[in-house]
């Protein structure tokens, strides 16, 4: 990050206590129901908290089309080092945020004490988007370097560099041999990412205490009050486990 670039973040500083780090999804910001609920939960329980808007997202600096998985992962790594410092933390990743969470394991192995995924979408750029794009869109991205994609009720500008960078950030072929708690929430009616993506993540963590919670009739974001309550209940369990 250069000195002129700024990332917007939400934090609750606690010198000694465990942190909850929330990583939002693709084209999401930190004003949604989930980051607000987790922030409130952290304050109430005297926990550290950090949620970051990636480069080109929300009110952070930069153009979205110039961002990619490598860039956003680096944003998070730098933010953790600056704000969370040496504190232990539990990662909570929503959609693309789960992919970026998994990438953080190579940098913060000793500090990560748990991982919660919400509608996790590792490698979605190649496995969900590119794979399913019609030939016309693939040609447009290859020739023009960009295409406006409508997906799950949203419009995304998808660039060639974003797709290519995604392929450099594979995580599903890795193994993370940490004995931590890994809990993955996934809506049974997720209209964007199939539940199988959460199942694939479980294979990354052979030694973890792991489980998938398939939320009946749940959508991709799982941001209703009822669903957030379920996630907070799990955070309670992980937090107490790490006291």
Buried (B, 14 or more C-beta within 10 A) or exposed (E): BEEEEBBBBBBBEBEEBBBBBBBBBBBBBBBBBBBBBBBEBBEEBEBBBBBBBBBBBBEBBBEBBEBBBEBBBBBBBEBBEEBBEEBBBBBBBBBBBBBBBBBBBEBBEEBBBBBBBBBBBBBBBBBBBBEEBEEEBBEBBEEEEBBEBEBEEEEBEBBBBBBBBBEEBBBBEEEBEBEBBBBBBBBEEBEBBBBEBBBBBBEBBEEBEBEBBBBEEBBBBBBBEEBBEBBBEBBEEBBEEBE
